[in-house]
Amino acid sequence: MADLYKILGITDKEKSLPPKDFNKMVKSKYRKLSMTHHPDKGGDADKFAELNEANETLSNPEKRAQYDNPPRQQAGFGGFGGFGGFGSMRQQTSVNPHITVSLDITLEECFNGTEMNVGYRQSTLCEDCNGEGGSNPSTCSECGGQGHVRFMMGNTEVAMECRTCEGSGQMNVDPCNACNSTGHKAKTTNTTVTIPPSLLSSSTLVSRGGGNEIAKGQFGDLRIKIVVAKHEIFENESHHQPFNLLQEIELIYPEMVLGCQKTVPNIEGKSLKITIPPLTQNGAKLRLKGQGLFHRSASEVKKTRGDMTVEVWVKMPTEMSESEGEVLHQLLDKMEKKEA
């Protein structure tokens, strides 16, 4: 199995980071590498799929713990599974039917909707052994084909799953070398995903039948978790109003006091003229109706849009000429006399 830590370039020192810091570091490394290796940008699909697998496993504490401490195969009674190449019929790996991958999109792609290629690792049944993990099954001698053994504990009869055949009642005389007796093989799969407008972070798209093969012709689902990348200008105004956008602008002190006209961009790349009223306070918010993201309704149709808020902050100078200082001193004197 590939070293997921190595795929993301995580050092031994970074492995010991606190869980919260480790997860932030994993996502940061994943985003940088995914931008380089994304198939839509000329990257390698297999490498991108490996990055997705590494991110999904290492950013999830439970999955990471399972990866770091894989379950150990139990030897059956009588040494089966070691001598003569015998193996349990249920020696094949238990596979989660569903696959979850993360997909990074820009805020512009979130606004407009888009189609993207997603590469991921998918588990299918081994064709050599038809998913059985081996061939030439024989009845398990330990449980007599029952799949469980019984014994007395005090006055109580207890039934336990047979550890030799792992509950199947049969043993494979000839383990499959093609899949290492797991019954499954991993392959890289690519699919095109249609992302509708205004699908926000943490939203999940489900592709039925795109997951792992758990029985002949039976597949789980592919679950695609959307991650909207941080924008250099806009952000969502709040969790309660996710379709409203917020941007900040800086004005010099005279513009805040006297008022002015300014031009700001919207999510469509257009320039909008706004009026800053006189005596605008620091941190004031100006709302532009209908300049946010499209609302998602039950009909899934573009109908109405959220708003865009422009938050105004004073820009403090980093240097000042002598003449400017004199003007400000004169202004300060007048204001102090006015308040006196």
Residue pairs with C-beta under 8 A, 6 or more apart in sequence:
2 50
2 53
2 54
4 53
4 54
4 57
4 58
4 67
5 15
5 54
5 58
7 50
7 51
7 53
7 54
8 26
8 29
8 30
8 33
8 51
8 54
8 55
8 58
9 29
9 33
10 25
10 26
10 29
10 58
14 22
14 25
15 22
17 25
19 61
22 58
23 59
23 61
26 55
26 58
26 59
27 55
27 59
30 51
30 54
30 55
30 59
30 102
31 104
31 229
33 51
34 48
34 51
34 52
34 55
34 104
35 41
35 104
36 43
37 43
37 44
37 47
37 48
37 51
38 48
39 45
39 48
39 117
39 119
39 190
40 116
40 117
45 117
45 119
45 188
45 190
46 119
46 188
48 119
49 119
49 120
49 121
49 188
49 189
50 121
52 101
52 102
52 118
52 119
52 120
52 121
53 120
53 121
55 102
56 63
56 100
56 101
56 102
57 63
57 64
57 67
58 64
58 67
73 81
73 91
74 163
74 166
75 81
75 82
76 88
76 142
76 162
76 163
76 164
76 165
76 166
77 142
77 163
77 164
78 141
78 142
78 164
80 86
80 87
80 88
80 142
80 164
80 171
81 87
81 88
81 91
81 164
84 173
85 173
85 174
85 175
86 171
86 172
86 173
86 175
87 133
87 134
87 171
87 172
87 175
87 181
88 133
88 164
88 165
88 166
88 168
88 171
88 172
89 132
89 133
89 134
89 137
89 165
89 166
89 168
89 169
89 170
89 171
89 172
90 133
90 165
90 166
90 167
90 168
91 133
91 134
91 166
91 172
91 175
91 181
91 182
91 183
92 131
92 132
92 133
92 179
92 181
92 182
92 183
92 184
93 182
93 183
93 184
95 123
95 184
95 212
95 213
95 214
96 212
96 220
97 211
97 212
97 214
97 219
97 220
97 221
98 211
98 212
98 220
98 221
98 222
98 223
99 120
99 121
99 122
99 210
99 211
99 212
99 220
99 221
99 222
99 223
100 223
100 224
100 225
101 118
101 120
101 222
101 223
101 224
101 225
102 224
102 225
102 227
103 116
103 118
103 193
103 195
103 224
103 225
103 226
103 227
104 227
104 228
104 229
105 114
105 116
105 195
105 226
105 227
105 228
105 229
106 228
106 229
106 231
107 228
107 229
107 231
107 234
107 267
108 267
109 116
109 195
110 195
110 197
110 198
110 199
110 200
110 226
110 228
110 293
111 197
111 198
111 267
111 268
111 293
111 294
112 197
113 194
113 195
113 196
113 197
113 198
113 199
114 195
115 192
115 193
115 194
115 195
116 192
116 193
116 195
117 190
117 191
117 192
117 193
118 190
118 191
118 192
118 193
118 222
118 224
119 188
119 189
119 190
120 188
120 189
120 222
121 186
121 187
121 188
121 189
122 186
122 187
122 188
122 189
122 210
122 211
122 212
122 213
123 184
123 185
123 186
123 212
123 213
124 184
124 185
124 186
124 187
124 212
124 213
125 131
125 183
125 184
125 185
125 213
125 215
125 216
126 133
126 176
126 178
126 179
126 182
126 183
126 184
126 185
127 178
127 185
128 176
128 178
128 179
129 135
129 176
129 178
129 179
129 183
130 216
131 183
131 184
131 213
131 215
131 216
132 172
132 176
132 183
133 172
133 175
133 176
133 179
133 181
133 182
133 183
134 172
134 173
134 174
134 175
134 176
134 181
135 172
135 173
135 174
135 176
136 172
136 173
136 174
137 170
137 171
137 172
137 173
138 170
138 171
138 173
139 145
139 169
139 170
139 171
140 147
140 162
140 164
140 165
140 168
140 169
140 170
140 171
141 164
142 149
142 162
142 163
142 164
142 165
143 149
143 162
143 164
143 165
143 169
145 169
145 170
146 162
146 169
147 161
147 162
147 165
147 167
147 168
147 169
148 159
148 160
148 161
148 162
148 167
149 159
149 160
149 162
150 157
150 158
150 159
150 160
151 157
151 158
151 160
152 158
161 167
162 169
164 171
165 171
172 181
175 181
176 183
178 185
179 185
184 212
184 213
189 210
191 207
191 210
191 222
193 205
193 207
193 224
195 205
195 226
196 296
196 300
197 293
197 294
197 296
197 302
198 243
198 293
198 294
198 295
198 296
199 205
199 226
199 296
200 226
200 228
200 236
200 242
201 226
201 227
201 228
202 225
202 226
203 225
203 226
204 223
204 224
204 225
204 226
205 223
205 224
205 226
206 221
206 222
206 223
206 224
207 221
207 222
207 223
207 224
208 221
209 219
209 220
209 221
210 219
210 221
210 222
211 219
211 220
211 221
211 222
211 223
212 219
212 220
213 219
214 220
233 247
233 265
234 245
234 246
234 247
234 267
234 308
235 245
235 246
235 247
236 242
236 243
236 244
236 245
236 246
237 244
237 245
237 246
237 292
237 306
237 309
238 244
241 306
242 293
242 306
243 292
243 293
243 294
243 295
243 296
243 305
243 306
244 292
244 293
244 306
244 307
244 308
244 309
245 267
245 291
245 292
245 293
245 306
245 307
245 308
245 309
246 308
246 309
246 311
247 264
247 265
247 308
247 309
247 310
247 311
248 310
248 311
248 312
248 313
249 262
249 264
249 310
249 311
249 312
249 313
250 312
250 313
250 314
250 315
251 260
251 262
251 276
251 280
251 312
251 313
251 314
251 315
252 314
252 315
252 317
253 314
255 262
255 276
256 276
256 279
256 280
256 281
256 282
256 312
256 314
257 278
257 279
257 280
258 278
259 275
259 276
259 277
259 278
259 279
259 280
260 275
260 276
261 273
261 274
261 275
261 276
262 273
262 274
262 276
263 271
263 272
263 273
263 274
264 271
264 272
264 274
264 310
265 271
265 272
266 272
266 288
266 291
266 308
267 291
267 292
267 293
267 308
272 288
272 291
274 286
274 288
274 310
276 286
276 312
280 312
282 312
282 313
282 314
283 311
283 312
283 313
284 311
284 312
285 309
285 310
285 311
285 312
286 309
286 310
286 312
287 307
287 308
287 309
287 310
288 307
288 308
288 309
288 310
289 307
290 304
290 305
290 306
290 307
291 305
291 307
291 308
292 305
292 306
292 307
292 308
293 305
293 306
294 302
294 303
294 304
294 305
294 306
295 303
295 304
295 305
295 306
297 303
320 328
